[in-house]
Each structure stands twice: as structure tokens, then as C-alpha cells.
Amino acid sequence: MPASTSGLEATFPIARRTGRPSLAIADAVAWAAAASSEAWLGLAASYDELKRYRLADRAYAQALKLIGPTSEFLNNRGYSYLLRGDLRRASQDLSEALAKDPENEKIRNNLAALEARARKRL
């Protein structure tokens, strides 16, 4: 989606309703810096925190267009799936992230959280 005032106006009410002005700032930065994968990943993480997963998916899609499936991207999106309870997709993304960056402690921690969650379901 191209940068537009309508996109920003649609998101600012979310920040006001949730009492999180930082979300409005993150959204504005992402739209202003449309070529910044870091901004899109940050915005997606903010949406994940608010359980606004459809909006997070849109931000992850923008980041994916910019950087492709890097270990950081896959780890972040995998964690998002974990938060949603989608353990299959979380496992796919986190396993692929670990294959790309086997020494990454954040990825390993997220995989451990996934395994713990999967054990609780059994």
C-alpha cells in the first residue's frame, strides 16, 4: 500500500483507543520511510503486541518485499504466529530462521518457547 494520509488516519485512532501513542509514531515512521524494512518490522511487532494480527500481516508483507525471508524477518514473523497460537506456521518460520542463523540466541529462545507451548497442548 503506498504512503497516504488515509493509511495514517486509519491507524491513528487505534493508537488513541489503546493509549499507545508510540504505535501512531511507529506507523507514521513506517509509511514515511516506506523503504525501511526495520520500520516495517517494528510496526509489525507493535501490532502483534496489540493483537492486531491482520495489520501485523500487512506490515510483515511490506518488510518481506523489501528484504526477503531473512533470519530476522522469519524469526519475527514466526514469533507473531506463536503469539496467535499458529504453532505449525511458527515452527516453519522459526526453523527456517535457525537454518539461516544457527547461532542466533533470539531464534533459539523463540523455538524453546514454541516447544514449551506445544508440550502444553499435548
C-alpha positions as CSV (number, residue, x, y, z in Angstrom):
1,M,0.0,0.0,0.0
2,P,1.5,3.4,-0.9
3,A,2.1,6.0,1.7
4,S,-1.0,8.1,2.0
5,T,-2.7,10.2,4.6
6,S,-5.7,7.8,4.6
7,G,-3.5,5.0,5.8
8,L,-2.2,7.1,8.6
9,E,-5.6,8.4,9.5
10,A,-6.9,4.9,9.7
11,T,-4.3,3.9,12.1
12,F,-4.0,6.8,14.5
13,P,-7.4,6.1,16.1
14,I,-6.0,2.6,17.1
15,A,-3.2,4.3,18.9
16,R,-5.6,6.7,20.6
17,R,-8.1,4.0,21.7
18,T,-5.3,1.8,23.1
19,G,-3.5,4.6,24.8
20,R,-0.3,3.8,22.8
21,P,0.9,6.9,21.0
22,S,4.1,5.1,20.2
23,L,2.0,3.0,17.8
24,A,1.0,6.1,15.9
25,I,4.6,7.2,15.7
26,A,5.7,3.7,14.5
27,D,3.0,3.7,11.9
28,A,3.9,7.2,10.7
29,V,7.6,6.3,10.5
30,A,6.9,3.1,8.5
31,W,4.7,5.0,6.0
32,A,7.2,7.8,5.7
33,A,10.2,5.5,5.4
34,A,8.4,3.0,3.1
35,A,11.8,1.6,2.0
36,S,12.8,0.8,5.6
37,S,12.4,-2.8,6.5
38,E,13.3,-2.0,10.1
39,A,10.4,0.4,10.3
40,W,8.0,-2.2,8.9
41,L,9.3,-4.9,11.3
42,G,8.9,-2.5,14.2
43,L,5.4,-1.7,13.2
44,A,4.5,-5.3,12.8
45,A,5.8,-6.1,16.3
46,S,3.8,-3.2,17.6
47,Y,0.6,-4.6,16.0
48,D,1.5,-8.0,17.4
49,E,1.7,-6.6,20.9
50,L,-1.8,-5.1,20.4
51,K,-3.1,-8.4,19.0
52,R,-3.9,-6.6,15.7
53,Y,-2.7,-9.5,13.6
54,R,-4.2,-8.5,10.3
55,L,-2.4,-5.2,10.5
56,A,0.8,-7.1,11.5
57,D,0.5,-9.3,8.5
58,R,0.3,-6.2,6.2
59,A,3.4,-4.8,7.8
60,Y,5.3,-8.1,7.5
61,A,4.3,-8.3,3.9
62,Q,5.9,-4.9,3.3
63,A,9.0,-5.9,5.1
64,L,9.2,-9.2,3.1
65,K,9.0,-7.2,-0.2
66,L,12.0,-5.1,0.9
67,I,14.3,-7.7,2.5
68,G,13.1,-11.1,1.6
69,P,13.0,-14.0,4.1
70,T,16.0,-13.1,6.2
71,S,16.6,-14.8,9.6
72,E,15.4,-11.7,11.4
73,F,12.2,-11.5,9.3
74,L,11.4,-15.2,9.8
75,N,12.1,-15.0,13.5
76,N,9.8,-12.0,14.0
77,R,7.0,-13.4,11.9
78,G,7.4,-16.8,13.5
79,Y,7.1,-15.3,16.9
80,S,4.0,-13.5,15.6
81,Y,2.5,-16.9,14.7
82,L,3.4,-18.2,18.1
83,L,1.5,-15.4,19.8
84,R,-1.5,-16.3,17.7
85,G,-1.3,-19.9,18.6
86,D,-0.5,-21.0,15.0
87,L,2.2,-23.4,16.0
88,R,2.6,-25.0,12.6
89,R,3.5,-21.8,10.8
90,A,5.5,-20.6,13.8
91,S,7.6,-23.8,13.6
92,Q,8.1,-23.4,9.9
93,D,9.3,-19.8,10.1
94,L,11.4,-20.3,13.2
95,S,13.1,-23.5,11.9
96,E,13.9,-21.7,8.6
97,A,15.3,-18.7,10.6
98,L,17.5,-21.0,12.6
99,A,18.8,-22.8,9.5
100,K,19.9,-19.4,8.2
101,D,21.4,-18.2,11.5
102,P,22.1,-21.2,13.8
103,E,23.9,-19.1,16.5
104,N,21.1,-16.6,16.9
105,E,20.0,-16.7,20.6
106,K,16.7,-14.9,19.9
107,I,15.7,-17.6,17.4
108,R,16.7,-20.3,19.8
109,N,14.7,-18.8,22.6
110,N,11.6,-18.5,20.4
111,L,12.0,-22.1,19.4
112,A,12.2,-23.1,23.0
113,A,9.0,-21.1,23.7
114,L,7.3,-22.8,20.8
115,E,8.3,-26.3,22.1
116,A,7.0,-25.4,25.6
117,R,3.7,-24.2,24.1
118,A,3.4,-27.4,22.0
119,R,4.0,-29.6,25.1
120,K,1.2,-27.8,26.9
121,R,-1.2,-28.7,24.1
122,L,-0.4,-32.4,24.4
